[in-house]
């Protein structure tokens, strides 16, 4: 007995839907948190001369070369980083190994987000890259829409927004108090002097 094509497609969708939605949700969570934080770190890295030079190089390249430059540096770099990690672990420098792993991941991804932001218009001219990017954006939108339907997610976002506002207000009022104290101290010194 053979399945009819429309039933086979429906069955395939039913089987693939949960893992695709789970992947989309994870991707959306990373977008909301890590991607934004790492983008900020990437902007800081852009002030370092070697990273600034690499950005200028990327800006001058053709679309095909930009895609290659975006992907190729990781090919020789990853084994080198793994060797350093293994050496640290073999010599029982566990804390240094963990710190190195975390730092190399953060710097690598932060720089990649920065290069991607700069190179995206050129990379989108490469047809296969634009198709993959479209699929990733679709997955990201699916994850965001799925998260928006989860009451716990909305409650957590609302709580985080309120906490951020409170912290910002507290920080501003503390800075105003500190600035006022410093200004009073300076005025007293001027009067005495």
N, C-alpha and C positions, 0 to 999 in steps of 0.2 A: 504494500500500500504506500502510495506516494503522497506527500503533503502538497496541497495546492500552493502556488506561489504567494498569494496574499496571506495565507495562514502561516507559511514559513517565515515571511517578513514580520508578521505580528509576534510570532514566537521568538524570533531573534531579537526584536525590540524589547520584549518582556524580559528576556535573559540579560541583555546588555544594559538596560536602563539603570538598575541599581549601581553597578560599578561606575558607569559614566556619571551618574549624579553624585556619587561619593567623590570621584575624582574632581568634579566641578566644584563641589563644596570646599574641598581641601584647597584647590587652586584659588578660590575666592577668598578664603581665610588668609592665605599667604599674601594675596593682593592687598587686602585690607591692612595687614600688619607688616610683615617683613619687607615686602616690595617698597612700601612707602618709606620705611626706616632706612632701608639700604639705598634708596634714591637720595636721601639726605646725606648719607655717608659718601655716596658717589660725588655729590657736589663739593664736599670737603676735599675728597681725593683730587678733584680737578684743579685744585690750587697747588698741588705738588708738581714741580716742573716736569718730571718724566711722564706723569699721567696727562698733563696739559699738552705735551708734545705728541703723545699718542692720539689725543683727541684731534689735534690739528691735522695729523696724518690721515685719520679716518675721514675728516671733512673734505680732504682733497681727492680721495680715491673714487673710482667708478663704482656703480652699484654692485656689480659682480665681485669686485675686490673687497668691497665693504663687508659683504656676507662672508667671504673667506676670512678676512681679518677678524671678524666677529667670532668665528668658530675655530680657526686654526691655532691661535695662541694657546689654547687649552690642551692641545694634543701633546706638545713636548713638556708643558708646564706641570700637568697632572702627575706624570710618573716622577718628576723631580721632587714635587711636594710629598709624594708618597714615600720616597726614599728618605727624606728628612724626617718624616713622621716615624718610619720604621727605625731609623737610627736612634731617635729620641726614646722610643719605647724599648729598644734592645738595650740601651744604656740606663734603663730604669729612671728616666726623666719623665715620669708620668704626668706631672702637672704641666711641665713645659710642652709635652706632646699634645695634651688637650688644648692648652692655650694656643699653640701653633696651628692646630687643626681648625679651631674656631676662628682665629684671626685670619688665616689664609682663606677660609670659606667666606667670611664677611667681606674681606677686601676684594676677593675675586668676583663675588656676586655684585657688590656695590659698584665696582668698576664696570662690570658687564651692563648693569642697569643704566649707568651713565652713558656708555658707548652706544647702547641700544637707543636711548633717547635722542642722541645726536645723529646716529646713522639710520634711524627708522625711515625717513623719507626716501633715502637712496635704496635701502633694502627692499622697500615696498615696490620698487620698479622691477625686481626680480620675480617673475611670475610664480615659480614654485614656492618661494618664500612668502609671497603675499597670500597664497592659498593656505599654507600652514598657519600663518598669522591669523587669518580669518577663522580657521577652525579653533585656534586657541582662544580668540576673543569670544566666539560662540560658546565655548566651554566655560569661560569666565562669566559670561552673562547668565548662563544656566545656573552656575553656582551661586551667583548673587541673588537671582530670583528665588532659588530654593531656600537660601538662608533667610530671605525676607519673609518667607511663609512660616518660619519657625518662631513661635512666641518667645522661647528662651533666648534666641539670638537677638530679637528686638529689645527685650528687657535688658539684656547685657549691654547692648549698644547704648541704650538710654542711660543706664547707670554709669557707663564709662564717660559719656558726654557730660553728665552732671558732675561727676568726679573731676573731670578735666577743667570744667568751668570753675568749680570750687578751688581747685589747686591754683589755677591761673589768678583768680581773684585774691586768694591768700598770698600768693607770691607777689602780686602787684602791691597789695596793702603793706606787706612786709618791706618791700623795696621803698615805698613811700615813707614808712616809719624810719627806715635806716637812713634814707636821704635827708629826712627832716632832722634826725639826730646829728648827722654829719654837718648839716648846715648850721644848726645851733652851736655845735662845738667850734666850728670855724668862726662864727660871730663872736663867741666868748673869747677866743684867742685874739681876735682883732681888737676887741675892746680893751683887753688887758695889755696888749702890745702897743 
